[in-house]
């Protein structure tokens, strides 16, 4: 047994033994049960993500999952991707170039993660550059009250990019915090985290504030044996590559939330900063220990709503402004690299290229500022018996301003030796992207019709008009039947779209891929049947089957006669599958929950199964409340049936990870303690990384201790 394993086991033993003394001292105190909500009560949590009006999960007009703050704590998750990996049909992998986390839902995935819409308290936080979160965003979970997930289309309510699914992160308000809290966490790889939260009433307002800090030096055990520079070293007899070497996974983040609420008002502010983040596997697939990324993301939103202004009318106005500022300093290839350069100054492996030495490395500094103001107006009319009518209109403006400086790629051959001095191409045709913007107008109509006491029909449509590619209409229909008090059945249809992002439309001066301003949106039609069965308050099961058809998939396609790719609407995808989930509290001390997802997705162009996404996914968690204040949860994630990327001969093996989390709460009335062992058996598993000659190693075993105090 290794020294680190012995330390971990001893720490767990110390915590366990301490719990005996603490629990004995507090044996007569009133404590909240870890299983304070039964499986049936969890299924009855109201959600608004499906229709905009609150409905219990089992009656919502979509296949919906909710993960509560208590469940997040129990599983030991510290980042959002760990939470989402427990949702049926959702798998967290990595984007190909940025190595940020990417979420596939039901076998639907692209390299940019732009087929899943991300919301924060109901407000869009995906950005137009790639249709995803800002590069380098690692969302901590300490301020999250719950996460709502739609598996399936959501464009009829949410618009663009609610394609494979919708993820809504809901943060804690004043009532959730109810006082003050301070916490700290420390673990392997010099990982530290601290947070403070405050919630109270002030001058007639409910005020909630939270601030989180998180830092890691990166996991040195994630070794890459060969990278993109290794191939050039073999060709030209150089020794520039940093491989074998570790991925550069360090990061430092600040995450802050402020929320003010009173009768008609809900005002929020979010700030997220990432400082000196590592470049993971390198922007060009060559290990880059010198590179770094910095980013700032700010969201302000104001919502005014009233139920008593006009009889039978509820009116809401929602104004928001999102801005991101991201800067990356990349050493694409290391010091002393010898590279083949074409007549345009970019890498070109053709026979006409010339060898150029880069004693200070090939350097690229990129940045971008994105500004997205939006306004949404909605109304609900309750004046018709058995009908709840929703009408809405919206406007959104998307703008990006890039910066670009580099020591290569300015439309002319390079000299035999290029040093580290950079040329600023910002605002020229040699920048990676021009300054671009677009406007989006939208209209929504929806009817929730109570056909009978146990039948509800939801029908709606949303129309979006884009200034670049035109308009698209997306309808949905959902029929929900409460067969009896224990069984609910749903039949669902929805159409959704994904708008082409700015990278796909306007990328320029890139030796690998160019943009295409004539792209059309991707379209998906999905058909679903779902059954929710709650035979006892202690048991809930749910199953669904689905089928979808995707048209106009956007991908990079080789340009005939040129050694380059261009983004095109190039294919279709069909898929079908099933998801089964259960939650059983078989005694006051024991609970078992989990899910199984199976999908079969086919790319109609290649007639092959879609690469990278798992065909099978199993999640199982046991919860043991072995003493009034203490809770222990082991959990397993098993991923199977992934196909490699086209042209990649490296097999993606099946794998399982097992985590253990021990948590005690309200010790001495205010103290909370936790210890968690992640990937306890140090499973070696990999995600594909096209720029790297080998697949990307994922995190190994890690351990953390946590303490927090509530006042």
N, C-alpha and C positions, 0 to 999 in steps of 0.2 A: 504494500500500500504506500502511495506517495505521501510526502510530508504534507502537501496541501490537503489531501483527502483526510489525513488524520486531524488536521486543524479544523476542517469543516465538521467532522463528526464530533469532535470535542466541543465545538461551539454549540451544536445542536443539543448535545447532552447537557451542557451548562444551562441553556435556555429551558430545557425540559425540567431539569431539577429545580430551577428557580421558580418555575410555574407551580410546583407542588407547594412550596412555601407561601407564595403570593396568594394562590387560590385558597389555601387553608385560612390565611389571614382575612380573606374577604368572603368566606363561605356563606355568611349570612347577608351579604349585600345583594341588593336587587340589581341584576345585570340583564342587558338586552341579549336575547337568544341570537346565536349566529343564524339560525333558521327562522328569523322573525317573520318571513313571508313564506307561505307554503307554495308548492309548485302551481296550484290553481290560482293563488293570489298573484304570483308573478305573471301568469298568463293574462291576468285581468288589468295589468298596468296600462293606463291610457297612453296612446301614442298619437301624434298628429302628423307624422311623416308621410302617411299614405294618402290622406285626403285633405289635410289642413285643419280638420276638426278632431277632437279627442275621441278615440274609440279603443276599447280593450284590444290587446294584441290578437286574441283569438277571433275577434270580429272585424279587424282592420281589413281594408280593401286591397291587401297585398300580403305577400309572404314576408313577415316582419319578425325581427329578433331584437331584443333589448338586453343589454348587459348593464347591470346596476353597479354603483360604486362599491357596494358590499361584495358583489361577485368578483369585481376586479381585484379588490384586496385579497379575497380568498385564494385566487389563482396565483397571486404573487407577481402579476404583471407590473412593469414599470414604464412601458412604452405602448403606444397605440397598436402597433402591429402584433404584439403578443395577445392583446384582447381580441382582435379581429380573427386571429387564427383559430379561435374557439367557436366561431359561427359556422353553421352548416353551409357547405358549398363555397366558403371563402378561404383563399390561400394567399399568404404573404410571401412573395418572392422579391426579386430585385430588378430594377430597371437596368437596361443594358449599358448605358453610358454614364449616368450619374450614380448608379448603385444605391439610389434611394429605394425605399420599400414600395412595392407595386402589388396591387390586390387583384387577383383573378376571382371572378364570381361565375360559377357554373360553366367553367371552361372558356370564359370570355376574357381575353387579355390582349393588350398590345404593349409595345416596349416602353411606352411613355406613361402608362397608368391613366390614360385620359378617357377610359370608358366607364369610370366610376366617379360619381359626383360626390365631392366632400363639402359638408356644411358644418358651420359652427353656430350653434343655437339657431339653426334654421337659415343662416346666411351663407351664401356661396363663398368658399375660400380657395377654390381652384383658380389658377391664373391662366391667361390666354396663351402664354408662350408655348407650353406643352400640354395645356389642359389638365394640369395636376397641381399639387402643392409646390411651393417654392423649393428649389433645389436645396438640400441639406436640412429640410424640416424633420426633426425627430420629436414628435409630440409626446411630452410626458403626461402622466395620467392623474396626478395628485389633485388637480382642480376639476376633474370630470365627475359629474353626478351620474350620468348614464350615457350609453352609446346606443343609438337606434340604427338599425340596418334594414333596408329593403333589398331583398334578393329578387331582382327582376326590374322591369322598366318603370321609370318614374317621370318621364318627360311631360306627361299630361298635366302634371302639377308643377314640376321643378324645371322644366325646360331642358336645355342642352346638357349633354354628358351624363344625364340620369339614364344610362344606357344598359349596362349590366346590373347596376344597383346604385343605391344612395346610402351614404354613411353620414349620420348627423351626430355630432359631438355636442352634448349638452353639459355646460359647466354649472358649478354649484352657485346657487343664489343665497341670499341672506338667511332664509329659513333653513336651507340645507346645512350651512356652516353653524349658525346659531351660537355665536360667541367667537372664540379665537382658537387657533390651532397652530402649533409649531412642530416641524418634523425634520428628521435627517436620516440619510441612508448612506451606507458605505459598503463597498465590495471590491471584488477583484479588479485588476487592471487600472488601479488608481481611480476608481469610479466613486464619485461623491454626488450627493444630491441633498438639497435643503429646500424647505418651503414654509411659507407662512400664510395663514388665511384668517379673514375677519368678516363676520356677518352680524349686523345689528340694525336697529332703526335710528335714523338721524333726521331731524327736522321734517318728519312726515314721510321720509323715504326709507325703503328697505335697501341697505347698502351692503354689497359684498365685494371683497377685494382679495386677490390671491397673487402671490409671487413665488416662482419656482426657479431654482438654479440647478443645473445638472452638468457634470463634467466627467469625461473619461479620457485616459491616455491612449486607449485603443488596445485591442487584444493582439498581443504579439505572437500568439500561436496560430494565427490564420495565415499560413505560409503559401505563397505562390512560387512554384518551382521554375516556371518560365513565363515570360511576358512577350509583348509585341517587339520589344527591343532585342530579345534573345534571338529571334529569327534573323534580324539584320546583323547581329554579332556573328552568327554562323555564316552568313553570306559574305561578309566583308572582313572577317578576321579581327573584329574589334572585341572589347570586353567592357562595354559601357553599361550593360543591364544591371539593375539592382536585384534581379532574381538569381537564386532563390532569396526571397525576402518576404516580410510581413506586409499585409495590407495596411494602409494608413487610415485607420478608423477613429482617430481622436475626434472629439468635438466638445464644445462648450456652449451651453444655451441658457438664455433667460426667457421665461414665459410668464406673462402677467395678464390678469383679467380684472376688470372693474365693471360692476353692474349696479344700476340704480333703478328701482321700481317703485311706482305708486299706482293709484287706481287706474289711470288711463295710459301711463307711460312705462316704457321699458327701454332703458338706455344702456348700451354696452360698449366697452372698449377692450381690445385685445392687442397685445404687443408681443412679438416673438423675435428674438435676436439669436443668431448663431455666429460664433466667433472662432476663427482659426480652425475650421473643420478640416479634417484630412480628406484627401482625394480618393480614398478607398483603393481601387485597383488602377487608378490613373485614368485621366480623361481620354487617352488614346490607347489604353490597354498596356501601357508601360508603367511600372511602379514609380511612384512620384513622392518621395519623402519630403521634398521641398514645397510642394504645392499646398494651397490652402483655399478655403472658401469662407466668405463672410456674407451674412444676409440679415435684412431687417424686414419684418412684415407687420403692418398695422391695419387694424380693422376698427372702424367706428360705425355704430349703427344706432338709429333712433326709431322706435316704434310707438305710434300713437293709435289706440283703439278705443272704441266706445260701443256699449250695448244699449245706451239709453238716450242717444241723440234723436233718433227717429224710431217710431214704433215698428217692431218686427225687423229692424235693420241693425246689423253689426258692421261697423266700418273700421278699416285698418289702413294706416299709411306707414310704410317702412322705407326709410332712407338709410343707405349704407355707403361707405367709402372704404375700399381696400387698396393698399399700396404696398408693393414689394420693391426692395432694392437689394439686388444680389450682385456680388463681385467674386470672381474666381481668378486665382493666379495659378496657372498650370505649367508645369514643365512636361510637355507632351512626350518628349524623349530626353534621356538624361545627358549629363555632361559627357563630352567626347563621343557623342553619337555620330556615325557616318551614315548618311541617308540618301536615297535616290530622289532627286528633285527634278520635276518637269519644268517646262518653259513658263508656266504660270507661277512658279515659286512654291508650289505645293508638292507633297510627296507623290511620286508617280513611279510605279515599278516597271514601266515599259522600257524597251531597249533604247529609246531616245532620251532617257533621263540622264542626268549627270550626278556624280557623287559629290556631296557637299558635307564638309565637317562642321559640327556644331560644338565647339569646346565648352560653351556655357549652356548647352542644351537647346532644344527647340522649345520656344517659350510662347505661350498664348495667355493673355489677360483679357477676360471677357466680363462684361457686366450688363445689367439691364434694370430699368425702372419700369414697373407696370402700375398703371393707375386705372381703377375700375370703380367709378361711381354708379349707383343704381337706385331706382325708385320703384316701389311696388305699391299699388293701390288695390285693395280687395274689399269685397262686401259680401255679407251673408244675409240672405232674406229668409225669414221664418214664417211668412204670412200665408203660405199655402199648406193646408193640412197634409201631413205625411211627407212633406218635401223640405229639404234643406238645400237652398240654391246658393251657389257661390259664383261670383263674377269678379274678374280681376284684369288689371292692365299693368304693364311694366315697361321700364326703359333701363337699358344698361349700356355704358360706354366702356370700351376696352382700348387701352393705348399702351404701346411699348416703345421705349427709347433705349437702344442698345449702345454699349461702348465696346471698343475692340482695339487692342494694340498687340503687336506680335513681331517676331523677327523672321517671318517667312510669308509667302502667299500673297504677294502684291502685284500679280499679273506680269511678272518679268522674271527671267532666270536669275538665280542667286550666284554670288561669287563662290569660289572654291571653299572659302572659310567664312562662316557667319558667327559673329560674337553675340553677346547678350543684349545689345542695344535694340530697343523696340521702336517700331514705327506706328504712329497713331492713325488708324484707319476709320475712326468713328465718323459717321456721317457720309462716308464714301461708299462706292460700290464694292470696296474690298472688305467692308465690315461683314460679319456673319449674318446680319439681318438689317434691313432698312428700318427707319422709323415708320411704324404703321399703326393704324387704329381702325375701329369699326364700331357701328352702333347696332343695337338690337332692340326691337319693339316686340311686345308680346300681349296676347289677349287670352283669357281663360274663362271657360264656362263649365260648371259642374252641378249635377243634381244628385243628392242622396235621397232616394225614394224608399220610404218604409212601405213595401207592398203589403205586408201583413205583419202580425206581431213577431213572427220569426223569419221573415224574408226582407232583405234589404238589397236594393239595386243602386249601385253607384255608376254613373255614366258621366264622362267629361271629355273635353277636348281643349288643347292649347295650341295656339298658332304663334310661331316666332318668325319675325322678319329680320334677316341679317342684311347689312349693307353690302356685304361682299358676295355671298353665294345665293341670296334670295330667301324664299320663305319655305316653311315646313309646318304641317299640321299633324298633331299626334293625339289620337283618341285613346280612351280606355273604357272598359266595362268590367264591373265586378259584381257578381251575384253571391250574396252570403246568406246561408240557410242555417239557422239554429235548429237542428233536428230535434234536440231536446236540451235540457240544461247541461248535459255532459258532452254533447257532440255538436260540432260546428263544421259545416262544409262550405267550400268556396270554389267558384269557377271564375277564372280571371282571364282577361285579354288586355294587352297593352302594346302600343307602338311607341318607340322612342328613337331619338337621334343623337348622334355625336357630331358636333361641329368640327370642321378641320381647324386645327390650331395654327398659330402664327408660324411655328417652326416648320410645319408641313406646307404651308402656303408660300413662305417667303425666304427660306434658308438660301443663302448665296455664298459664293467664294468658299465652297466646301469641296474637297477633292473626292468625297465619298457619296454625298447625296445633295440634291438641290430641291428647292420648293416648287410648288405648282399652284398658282393663284386661281386655277380653274377647277379646283376640287369641289366635289359635292359632299354633303354630309353622309355619314354612315346611318343606315336605317335598320332597326330590328323590330320584328313582330314576335310576340311571346304569348303562348297559351299555357295556362296552368290549372291544375286541380289540387286542392289542399283539403286536408281533414285534420281537425283538432279534437282530441279525445281526452276528457278529464273525468275518469270514472270515480275518483276520490279526490279530496282536497290534497292528499299526499302524493298524487300521481298525475302527471300530465304527459301525453304523447302527441306528436304531430308528424304528419307525413305529407309530402307533396310530390307531384310529378309535373314535368314541364317539357315543352318543345319550343324551340325558337328558330327563326330564319333571319340571317343578317345579310344585307345587300350593301354594295358600294364600300367594302372594306378598304381602308387607306393603308397602303404599304409602299416601301421603297422598291421600285422596279428598275432593272437594268435598262438603260437607254440604248437602243440598237445603234451599233457603230461607234459607241463612245464607252470609255471605261469609267462610267459614272451611273448612279441611280437617281431616279426622279420619283417623287411621291405621286402615286396614281390611285384612283379608285379601281382596284385591280381584282376584286374577287368577292366571293360569298362564303358564308359559314352557316352550317346547320348543326343544331345540337339538341340533345334530349338527356334527361336524367331524373334522378329522384333524390330526396333528402328526408331522412328520418331522425327525429330527436326525441329525447325522453328526459324526464326529471322526476325522480322517485325518492321521497323522504320516507324510508321504511321504519324509522324509529326517531325518537327525540335526539339521538346522538348521531345517526348515520343518514347520509344522503348520497345517491349516485345519480349522475347526470352525464349526458353525452349526446353524440350525434354521429351519423354516418351519411356521407354524400357520395353519390356515383354520377358521373357524367360521361357522355360520349359526344365529343365535338369534332366535326369534320370540316376541313378546309376544302371547299368545292373546286378550287383550282388545282390543287395537288392530289385531291382525293385521299389525303392522309389525315390522321388524327392531329389535332392542334398540338403544337409542341409546348413543352414546359409545364402546362397545367396538369394537376394530378387527376387521374381517372377515379381514384379512390381516396377518401379522406375520412379518418376516424378520430374522434376526440372523446375521451372518457375521463371523468374526474370523480374521485371519492372524497366525501367530506365527513370528517369525524370530529364531533365536538366532545372531546374526551373528558373535559371538565367545564364547569359553567363559563369560565372566562377564556377557554383555550380551544383552538380549532386547528386541525391538521388536514392538509389537502395534497394528496399525490394526483398527478394528472398525466395523461399520455396523449400525444399527437402522433398519428401514423399517416404518412404520405406514400402513395403507391401509384404506379402506372404512368410515370411522366416520360414523354418522348423528347429526345434531344432536338435542338434547333436544326433546320435543314442544312445539310452539309457538315454537320458536327458528328463525328464518329464516337464521341465520348458518351458512354451510357450514363443516364441519370438514375442512380440506384434508389430503390425504396428505402425509407428510413423512418425511425421513430425517435422522438425525444420524450424524456420523462422528467418532470419537475416535482419538487417537494416544497411545500410552504407551511410553516408553523406560525401561527398568529395568535396573540393574546390581546384582548381589548378591555378597556375600563379597569385596568389593574389599579388598585387604590383609588378607583373612581375616575381617574384622569389619564393614566398612562397606557399607551399601546406599544406593543413590541412585536417584531416579526423577524423571521429568518427564512431565506429562500435559497434553494439549490436548484439552479437552472441547468437543463440538459445534464442531469445528474451522472449519467454513464458516459459522458463525453462522446456522444455519437458523432461520427464524421459524416457530414452531409454537404451537398454542393448544389448551387444554383448555376444555370448557364450564364456565361459572360462572353458574348461574341468577340469583344476586342482582345480577350485573353486566350492563349492557346489551350489552356486547361480551364475546367470549370472553377467557379468561385467558391472557396471554402467559407462555410457559414459559422456562426459563433459556437464555440465549444463550451465546456463546463464553466459555470461561474457561480458565485455565491455573494449574497449581501446580507447585512444586518440593518434593521430599521427601528427607529424609536420616534414616537410622536406623543404630544401632550395636548389635550383639549381643556379649554378653560370655560 
